[in-house]
Amino acid sequence: DSVSLLDGRGLNLGPEPNQPNIRGNDCIDGSSGTYHEDESLDKIFVRSLDDKDMTEGSLIEVTATVWAWNYGDTDSADFYYTSDALNPEWLYIGTVPAGGGGARELKVQYILPEGELQAVRINFRYKGSVSVCSGGNYD
């Protein structure tokens, strides 16, 4: 659970204390918009749906708490995972449209692969197409 570590986006668009909260600074947050009027990925929560510890083969649910602009009809979250966070090869899980404006919880599931240091990545974007890092002004 990322608690409040991700809340907001970038330097001036919310309280995100450790921005850009990514490995290696390879995908910087967009710099346009206003906190909780425009898009932001505010929280990530990962849990096992098998009622046990996360182990290889567990069914995992990833929940992204996002802030979607206006009616949310132009916003989507692209979900990825890697089994090696030190040398990531991001594997696509799926895309979930915001489905409405304001605070939203978007969820996907996947089977946890073998790997000692795993990670998830979510690209919450305004328009555009599926991408690990879309790089848009509002992303």
N, C-alpha and C positions, 0 to 999 in steps of 0.2 A: 504494500500500500504506500503510495507516494505522499499521502497525507496532503499537506499544503505546499510541498516543495516545487510543484509545477504550476501552481495557480497563476494565471496570466500568460503573457507572452513577451519576450524580449526585455530590453532595458527600460522602456517607458510605457509599457502597456499592461501594467499589473504588478502585483507584488512578487512575481517569480524570483525568489531569492538567489538561485544558483544558475540563472539562465546562461547558456541555452540548454542545459540538462541533457546533453547528448555526449556520446563517446567520441572523442577526437575532434570536437567542433566541426564536424563535417556537414552539418545542416543547420544553419543559423535561422532563427525566427524572423518572420517578416516584420518590417518596421512601420507599417501603416495601420491605422485604426485607433479605436478607443477601448479601454478595458471594459469588458462585459457589455459592450455594444457590438463589437466585432469578434471574429473567431479567436478562440483560445482552447488549448488542451489543458485542463486544470488538474486532472488527477488520473492515475492509472492504478488499477487494482487487479492483481493476479491471484487466482485461487484454484485449488483442485476441486473438481466436482465429484470425486470418488470417495469423499469423506475419509481421506487419509493424507499423509504427507505427499508432496509432489515427488513422484518418482517416474522413471522411464515408463511410458505407456499410460500414464495418468491422463484423464480427460481434464483439460485446463480451460478455464474461462478467463478472458481478459475483458475488463470493463474500463472504458475510457469515459470520464466525465468531461464534457466539452461545453463550451459556450458557442452557440450557433447564432449567426447574424440574421436579423429580420425574421423571415419565416423558415429559415433553415433549408430551403429548397435548393440552394446552391452549394451547400456544405456537405462534405463527406470525410470519413476517416478510413484510411488505408492501414490495415493491421499486418504486422510482420513479426517473425521470431527468428532467433538464431540459436544454435546449440553451442556456439563458441563466441562469447562476448568479446574476447580479446582479439579475435580475427573473424569478425562477423561476415557471414554470407546471409543476407536477409532473405528469408523465404516468406512469400506472400501467403497470408491466411485468407484475407477477404476485405471487401470494402462495405462499409455500412453508412448509408445516408443519414444525415442528422434527423430528418423526419419532423422537424419543427424548430422554432426559434428558442433562444434562451438556454438555460441549463438542460442538458440531455445526458443520458447514460446510454452508450453504444457498446454492444457486446458481441464477442465472437468466441468460438471454441476451437481447440485443436488438441492433438495428442502430443504429449511431451516426449521429445526424442531423447536419445542417449546424449549425454554431455554434462560436464561438470560445472560450467559457468554459463548459464543460459540468460537470454535477454529477450524482451519484446520491444518493438518500436511502433509508434503510431504517427502517421502523417495526417494531421487534420488540416484540410485544405478548402479554399474557396475556389469553386469551379475546377478547371484543369482536369488532368487524367491521373490514373493510378500511378503512384510513384513512392519510392522510399523517402525521397526528399524533393518536393515540388518547387520549393524556393520562391513561392509567390509572395507578394507584398503583405497579404493577409494570412499567410500560412504559418 
